[in-house]
Amino acid sequence: MGDAARMEELGREIQELKNTLQQRTEDLFDSDHTSLFEYAESVANYNTAQFQLKVKRTLKGHGSKVYSLDWAREEQVITQLVSASQDGILIIWDALTTIKVNAILLRSSWAMTCGISPTASLVASGGLDNTVTIFNISGAGDEQPPIAHEFAEDHTGFISDCYFLSDSQLISTSGDKTAILWDINNERPSQVFEGHEKDIMCCDVSPDQNTFLTGGLDTINMLWDIRQANPVMYYGGHEKDVNSIKYLPSGNAFISGSDDGSVRLTDLRIDRAFNAYSSNDMISVSSVDVSASGRFIFTAGTLGNGNNGPEGLCLVWDTLSAIVVHGIDYPSKIGDIAVSADSRALGVGNWDNSVRIYTLMSA
């Protein structure tokens, strides 16, 4: 058998294996979100009309567009969050009192992302300077804290997102198509992850911290084992750039938001999209998050009305029914949204230079 014939035969075998795998996946998909929603209605008072989203605080202090938000996760600092703005300043807030815990002047004003460690001891930023910068704010008071760690050589593209696993580990994603797990104390990469064909724009870490997710300009979501360099699974379905990704609290599913205006809910156990959320009003999704119970999904994006009227839109969806239970429009675009670790508050970073804090009821 010649080489050409052998390659053709191998191609057919590969296609047959793909078809078999696809069929077995379809066989496992024996239910859908509609039937589950009907079941939930039958066994519980599943009244989404009771949901309320009320603005309680407006945090002012930035001089330009707010691009990124992140909340501390441990109980004693659960009301603290950090915001990054195009004014080149990180602000650490107490959202309950609106007090500025600290304000950090960055070397570059082109910050695209920020993160705060679970204990609120460290904050990180990154952007068009291709550098992950970490500050130790523990005991800094209201003084400018010194740079504790700076990772400037390993990423060769902009820093698009970052996430603290702990005070000693952080994951960053970049326009160089890689993600890096950093050993903060030893100031070196523990693992470099490669697999995307274009810029990576977002990441999130599973509740057990054994896996993480990325999404990017190649329209693909990828699942990674934190201990190995290559992706475990690929998830398609979006037609444009993936801007935001988030695990559900169980760790068994995730949501992703895209420039195609849609949000997809993917179940990792069946390796396929389980539900989808889209609105004719929202032409692009810039940020997504989920409540601590997983019952509600929060999406933020751009309205498709040109220069007439509001530009930003935040929608709250019932996860199972894919029904919008609440919506708020804004005169300016929304840079980022983030739900607090206890799911009592939603932070919304706006291009009008403010951060609005909403209380969540029935979440």
Helices and strands as residue ranges (DSSP letters): H 3-28, H 33-43, G 48-50, E 52-60, E 66-71, G 75-77, E 80-85, E 89-94, E 99-105, E 111-116, E 122-127, E 132-136, E 147-151, E 159-164, E 169-174, E 178-183, E 188-194, E 200-205, E 211-216, E 221-225, E 231-235, E 242-247, E 253-258, E 262-267, E 272-278, E 282-290, E 296-303, E 312-318, E 324-330, E 334-339, E 345-350, E 354-361
